[in-house]
Amino acid sequence: MGLGWYFVFVIVGGVVGGLSLDSWLGTKPAFTLVGLFGGLFLAFWGGYFMLMEAIGRGRGNKDS
């Protein structure tokens, strides 16, 4: 999966999960915001590691 699709799936997944929790518990917009910020955090966290792996692989590093 590419980096852009990873960002989309994680952020949209967080928002959709938050929306469904909000509709189930009647707490709008609490869990939507938690899902949004959680998705943003996970997207940048995972994106950072995906980028570091790609950069390391591109330079020919053999570190395991």
Backbone atoms as SQL, in Angstrom:
CREATE TABLE atoms (id INTEGER PRIMARY KEY, chain TEXT, resi INTEGER, resn TEXT, atom TEXT, x REAL, y REAL, z REAL);
INSERT INTO atoms VALUES
  (1, 'A', 1, 'MET', 'N', 0.863, -1.171, 0.000),
  (2, 'A', 1, 'MET', 'CA', 0.000, 0.000, 0.000),
  (3, 'A', 1, 'MET', 'C', 0.901, 1.223, 0.000),
  (4, 'A', 2, 'GLY', 'N', 0.528, 2.203, -0.779),
  (5, 'A', 2, 'GLY', 'CA', 1.300, 3.432, -0.856),
  (6, 'A', 2, 'GLY', 'C', 1.061, 4.324, 0.351),
  (7, 'A', 3, 'LEU', 'N', 1.923, 5.264, 0.522),
  (8, 'A', 3, 'LEU', 'CA', 1.857, 6.170, 1.664),
  (9, 'A', 3, 'LEU', 'C', 0.572, 7.001, 1.661),
  (10, 'A', 4, 'GLY', 'N', 0.172, 7.490, 0.507),
  (11, 'A', 4, 'GLY', 'CA', -1.043, 8.298, 0.409),
  (12, 'A', 4, 'GLY', 'C', -2.288, 7.512, 0.783),
  (13, 'A', 5, 'TRP', 'N', -2.394, 6.274, 0.297),
  (14, 'A', 5, 'TRP', 'CA', -3.547, 5.444, 0.639),
  (15, 'A', 5, 'TRP', 'C', -3.551, 5.106, 2.121),
  (16, 'A', 6, 'TYR', 'N', -2.376, 4.893, 2.693),
  (17, 'A', 6, 'TYR', 'CA', -2.288, 4.622, 4.125),
  (18, 'A', 6, 'TYR', 'C', -2.869, 5.802, 4.913),
  (19, 'A', 7, 'PHE', 'N', -2.467, 7.020, 4.545),
  (20, 'A', 7, 'PHE', 'CA', -2.989, 8.222, 5.205),
  (21, 'A', 7, 'PHE', 'C', -4.515, 8.282, 5.096),
  (22, 'A', 8, 'VAL', 'N', -5.031, 8.056, 3.888),
  (23, 'A', 8, 'VAL', 'CA', -6.475, 8.134, 3.664),
  (24, 'A', 8, 'VAL', 'C', -7.213, 7.110, 4.510),
  (25, 'A', 9, 'PHE', 'N', -6.793, 5.857, 4.478),
  (26, 'A', 9, 'PHE', 'CA', -7.493, 4.803, 5.203),
  (27, 'A', 9, 'PHE', 'C', -7.466, 5.020, 6.706),
  (28, 'A', 10, 'VAL', 'N', -6.328, 5.433, 7.245),
  (29, 'A', 10, 'VAL', 'CA', -6.229, 5.601, 8.690),
  (30, 'A', 10, 'VAL', 'C', -7.062, 6.792, 9.165),
  (31, 'A', 11, 'ILE', 'N', -6.987, 7.915, 8.465),
  (32, 'A', 11, 'ILE', 'CA', -7.737, 9.104, 8.887),
  (33, 'A', 11, 'ILE', 'C', -9.240, 8.883, 8.703),
  (34, 'A', 12, 'VAL', 'N', -9.637, 8.387, 7.540),
  (35, 'A', 12, 'VAL', 'CA', -11.061, 8.144, 7.289),
  (36, 'A', 12, 'VAL', 'C', -11.586, 7.062, 8.244),
  (37, 'A', 13, 'GLY', 'N', -10.783, 6.052, 8.515),
  (38, 'A', 13, 'GLY', 'CA', -11.191, 5.014, 9.460),
  (39, 'A', 13, 'GLY', 'C', -11.433, 5.570, 10.854),
  (40, 'A', 14, 'GLY', 'N', -10.571, 6.472, 11.295),
  (41, 'A', 14, 'GLY', 'CA', -10.761, 7.100, 12.597),
  (42, 'A', 14, 'GLY', 'C', -12.023, 7.936, 12.660),
  (43, 'A', 15, 'VAL', 'N', -12.284, 8.688, 11.613),
  (44, 'A', 15, 'VAL', 'CA', -13.485, 9.536, 11.579),
  (45, 'A', 15, 'VAL', 'C', -14.748, 8.679, 11.520),
  (46, 'A', 16, 'VAL', 'N', -14.760, 7.668, 10.669),
  (47, 'A', 16, 'VAL', 'CA', -15.936, 6.800, 10.548),
  (48, 'A', 16, 'VAL', 'C', -16.181, 6.052, 11.861),
  (49, 'A', 17, 'GLY', 'N', -15.112, 5.565, 12.479),
  (50, 'A', 17, 'GLY', 'CA', -15.257, 4.906, 13.773),
  (51, 'A', 17, 'GLY', 'C', -15.809, 5.860, 14.823),
  (52, 'A', 18, 'GLY', 'N', -15.318, 7.091, 14.831),
  (53, 'A', 18, 'GLY', 'CA', -15.815, 8.086, 15.771),
  (54, 'A', 18, 'GLY', 'C', -17.263, 8.450, 15.524),
  (55, 'A', 19, 'LEU', 'N', -17.636, 8.570, 14.263),
  (56, 'A', 19, 'LEU', 'CA', -19.034, 8.869, 13.935),
  (57, 'A', 19, 'LEU', 'C', -19.963, 7.749, 14.388),
  (58, 'A', 20, 'SER', 'N', -19.549, 6.496, 14.162),
  (59, 'A', 20, 'SER', 'CA', -20.423, 5.402, 14.577),
  (60, 'A', 20, 'SER', 'C', -20.526, 5.307, 16.090),
  (61, 'A', 21, 'LEU', 'N', -19.432, 5.550, 16.811),
  (62, 'A', 21, 'LEU', 'CA', -19.516, 5.570, 18.272),
  (63, 'A', 21, 'LEU', 'C', -20.403, 6.709, 18.755),
  (64, 'A', 22, 'ASP', 'N', -20.276, 7.867, 18.126),
  (65, 'A', 22, 'ASP', 'CA', -21.112, 9.008, 18.501),
  (66, 'A', 22, 'ASP', 'C', -22.590, 8.730, 18.277),
  (67, 'A', 23, 'SER', 'N', -22.933, 8.115, 17.154),
  (68, 'A', 23, 'SER', 'CA', -24.347, 7.838, 16.901),
  (69, 'A', 23, 'SER', 'C', -24.864, 6.763, 17.853),
  (70, 'A', 24, 'TRP', 'N', -24.021, 5.807, 18.216),
  (71, 'A', 24, 'TRP', 'CA', -24.425, 4.734, 19.118),
  (72, 'A', 24, 'TRP', 'C', -24.600, 5.243, 20.546),
  (73, 'A', 25, 'LEU', 'N', -23.679, 6.125, 20.989),
  (74, 'A', 25, 'LEU', 'CA', -23.707, 6.617, 22.367),
  (75, 'A', 25, 'LEU', 'C', -24.388, 7.975, 22.520),
  (76, 'A', 26, 'GLY', 'N', -24.655, 8.651, 21.394),
  (77, 'A', 26, 'GLY', 'CA', -25.282, 9.972, 21.443),
  (78, 'A', 26, 'GLY', 'C', -24.387, 11.042, 22.028),
  (79, 'A', 27, 'THR', 'N', -23.115, 11.022, 21.670),
  (80, 'A', 27, 'THR', 'CA', -22.133, 11.949, 22.247),
  (81, 'A', 27, 'THR', 'C', -21.503, 12.855, 21.203),
  (82, 'A', 28, 'LYS', 'N', -22.260, 13.275, 20.200),
  (83, 'A', 28, 'LYS', 'CA', -21.679, 14.106, 19.130),
  (84, 'A', 28, 'LYS', 'C', -21.031, 15.341, 19.699),
  (85, 'A', 29, 'PRO', 'N', -19.941, 15.808, 19.241),
  (86, 'A', 29, 'PRO', 'CA', -18.965, 15.254, 18.312),
  (87, 'A', 29, 'PRO', 'C', -17.739, 14.678, 19.015),
  (88, 'A', 30, 'ALA', 'N', -17.882, 14.223, 20.233),
  (89, 'A', 30, 'ALA', 'CA', -16.728, 13.814, 21.042),
  (90, 'A', 30, 'ALA', 'C', -15.877, 12.739, 20.367),
  (91, 'A', 31, 'PHE', 'N', -16.477, 11.599, 20.041),
  (92, 'A', 31, 'PHE', 'CA', -15.684, 10.512, 19.486),
  (93, 'A', 31, 'PHE', 'C', -15.275, 10.768, 18.036),
  (94, 'A', 32, 'THR', 'N', -16.011, 11.614, 17.341),
  (95, 'A', 32, 'THR', 'CA', -15.597, 11.994, 15.989),
  (96, 'A', 32, 'THR', 'C', -14.275, 12.744, 16.055),
  (97, 'A', 33, 'LEU', 'N', -14.168, 13.667, 16.995),
  (98, 'A', 33, 'LEU', 'CA', -12.916, 14.414, 17.152),
  (99, 'A', 33, 'LEU', 'C', -11.787, 13.512, 17.636),
  (100, 'A', 34, 'VAL', 'N', -12.099, 12.609, 18.576),
  (101, 'A', 34, 'VAL', 'CA', -11.081, 11.661, 19.050),
  (102, 'A', 34, 'VAL', 'C', -10.607, 10.792, 17.889),
  (103, 'A', 35, 'GLY', 'N', -11.544, 10.307, 17.071),
  (104, 'A', 35, 'GLY', 'CA', -11.184, 9.490, 15.911),
  (105, 'A', 35, 'GLY', 'C', -10.375, 10.264, 14.889),
  (106, 'A', 36, 'LEU', 'N', -10.734, 11.526, 14.678),
  (107, 'A', 36, 'LEU', 'CA', -9.988, 12.356, 13.730),
  (108, 'A', 36, 'LEU', 'C', -8.549, 12.560, 14.191),
  (109, 'A', 37, 'PHE', 'N', -8.395, 12.999, 15.428),
  (110, 'A', 37, 'PHE', 'CA', -7.038, 13.258, 15.916),
  (111, 'A', 37, 'PHE', 'C', -6.241, 11.975, 16.110),
  (112, 'A', 38, 'GLY', 'N', -6.927, 10.901, 16.503),
  (113, 'A', 38, 'GLY', 'CA', -6.248, 9.608, 16.585),
  (114, 'A', 38, 'GLY', 'C', -5.792, 9.135, 15.216),
  (115, 'A', 39, 'GLY', 'N', -6.647, 9.302, 14.218),
  (116, 'A', 39, 'GLY', 'CA', -6.281, 8.929, 12.853),
  (117, 'A', 39, 'GLY', 'C', -5.135, 9.759, 12.314),
  (118, 'A', 40, 'LEU', 'N', -5.164, 11.059, 12.607),
  (119, 'A', 40, 'LEU', 'CA', -4.055, 11.923, 12.178),
  (120, 'A', 40, 'LEU', 'C', -2.748, 11.504, 12.830),
  (121, 'A', 41, 'PHE', 'N', -2.809, 11.222, 14.130),
  (122, 'A', 41, 'PHE', 'CA', -1.604, 10.795, 14.844),
  (123, 'A', 41, 'PHE', 'C', -1.056, 9.498, 14.258),
  (124, 'A', 42, 'LEU', 'N', -1.941, 8.503, 14.079),
  (125, 'A', 42, 'LEU', 'CA', -1.491, 7.224, 13.531),
  (126, 'A', 42, 'LEU', 'C', -0.993, 7.352, 12.093),
  (127, 'A', 43, 'ALA', 'N', -1.604, 8.237, 11.318),
  (128, 'A', 43, 'ALA', 'CA', -1.174, 8.427, 9.930),
  (129, 'A', 43, 'ALA', 'C', 0.241, 8.996, 9.887),
  (130, 'A', 44, 'PHE', 'N', 0.497, 10.015, 10.677),
  (131, 'A', 44, 'PHE', 'CA', 1.834, 10.602, 10.656),
  (132, 'A', 44, 'PHE', 'C', 2.865, 9.688, 11.297),
  (133, 'A', 45, 'TRP', 'N', 2.474, 8.975, 12.341),
  (134, 'A', 45, 'TRP', 'CA', 3.388, 8.035, 13.000),
  (135, 'A', 45, 'TRP', 'C', 3.779, 6.911, 12.034),
  (136, 'A', 46, 'GLY', 'N', 2.779, 6.274, 11.444),
  (137, 'A', 46, 'GLY', 'CA', 3.047, 5.195, 10.498),
  (138, 'A', 46, 'GLY', 'C', 3.722, 5.692, 9.237),
  (139, 'A', 47, 'GLY', 'N', 3.320, 6.885, 8.775),
  (140, 'A', 47, 'GLY', 'CA', 3.952, 7.471, 7.593),
  (141, 'A', 47, 'GLY', 'C', 5.421, 7.757, 7.806),
  (142, 'A', 48, 'TYR', 'N', 5.761, 8.196, 9.015),
  (143, 'A', 48, 'TYR', 'CA', 7.166, 8.458, 9.344),
  (144, 'A', 48, 'TYR', 'C', 7.989, 7.174, 9.208),
  (145, 'A', 49, 'PHE', 'N', 7.487, 6.087, 9.785),
  (146, 'A', 49, 'PHE', 'CA', 8.243, 4.834, 9.724),
  (147, 'A', 49, 'PHE', 'C', 8.285, 4.259, 8.319),
  (148, 'A', 50, 'MET', 'N', 7.201, 4.420, 7.564),
  (149, 'A', 50, 'MET', 'CA', 7.224, 3.960, 6.176),
  (150, 'A', 50, 'MET', 'C', 8.235, 4.755, 5.359),
  (151, 'A', 51, 'LEU', 'N', 8.308, 6.041, 5.607),
  (152, 'A', 51, 'LEU', 'CA', 9.260, 6.884, 4.896),
  (153, 'A', 51, 'LEU', 'C', 10.694, 6.557, 5.277),
  (154, 'A', 52, 'MET', 'N', 10.947, 6.351, 6.566),
  (155, 'A', 52, 'MET', 'CA', 12.302, 6.009, 7.016),
  (156, 'A', 52, 'MET', 'C', 12.755, 4.681, 6.423),
  (157, 'A', 53, 'GLU', 'N', 11.832, 3.734, 6.320),
  (158, 'A', 53, 'GLU', 'CA', 12.175, 2.459, 5.708),
  (159, 'A', 53, 'GLU', 'C', 12.503, 2.635, 4.227),
  (160, 'A', 54, 'ALA', 'N', 11.711, 3.440, 3.530),
  (161, 'A', 54, 'ALA', 'CA', 11.944, 3.667, 2.104),
  (162, 'A', 54, 'ALA', 'C', 13.251, 4.419, 1.871),
  (163, 'A', 55, 'ILE', 'N', 13.543, 5.386, 2.723),
  (164, 'A', 55, 'ILE', 'CA', 14.788, 6.144, 2.581),
  (165, 'A', 55, 'ILE', 'C', 15.983, 5.245, 2.852),
  (166, 'A', 56, 'GLY', 'N', 15.873, 4.429, 3.904),
  (167, 'A', 56, 'GLY', 'CA', 16.966, 3.515, 4.235),
  (168, 'A', 56, 'GLY', 'C', 17.203, 2.498, 3.146),
  (169, 'A', 57, 'ARG', 'N', 16.147, 1.990, 2.570),
  (170, 'A', 57, 'ARG', 'CA', 16.255, 1.011, 1.500),
  (171, 'A', 57, 'ARG', 'C', 16.858, 1.637, 0.255),
  (172, 'A', 58, 'GLY', 'N', 16.547, 2.910, 0.015),
  (173, 'A', 58, 'GLY', 'CA', 17.058, 3.605, -1.160),
  (174, 'A', 58, 'GLY', 'C', 18.545, 3.890, -1.086),
  (175, 'A', 59, 'ARG', 'N', 19.068, 4.028, 0.131),
  (176, 'A', 59, 'ARG', 'CA', 20.493, 4.311, 0.298),
  (177, 'A', 59, 'ARG', 'C', 21.335, 3.052, 0.382),
  (178, 'A', 60, 'GLY', 'N', 20.678, 1.891, 0.367),
  (179, 'A', 60, 'GLY', 'CA', 21.421, 0.649, 0.394),
  (180, 'A', 60, 'GLY', 'C', 21.849, 0.224, 1.792),
  (181, 'A', 61, 'ASN', 'N', 21.209, 0.737, 2.830),
  (182, 'A', 61, 'ASN', 'CA', 21.539, 0.319, 4.195),
  (183, 'A', 61, 'ASN', 'C', 21.113, -1.135, 4.403),
  (184, 'A', 62, 'LYS', 'N', 21.968, -1.878, 5.060),
  (185, 'A', 62, 'LYS', 'CA', 21.689, -3.299, 5.320),
  (186, 'A', 62, 'LYS', 'C', 21.376, -3.531, 6.790),
  (187, 'A', 63, 'ASP', 'N', 21.012, -2.484, 7.542),
  (188, 'A', 63, 'ASP', 'CA', 20.718, -2.627, 8.959),
  (189, 'A', 63, 'ASP', 'C', 19.441, -3.431, 9.147),
  (190, 'A', 64, 'SER', 'N', 19.454, -4.333, 10.139),
  (191, 'A', 64, 'SER', 'CA', 18.253, -5.130, 10.409),
  (192, 'A', 64, 'SER', 'C', 17.683, -4.774, 11.737);
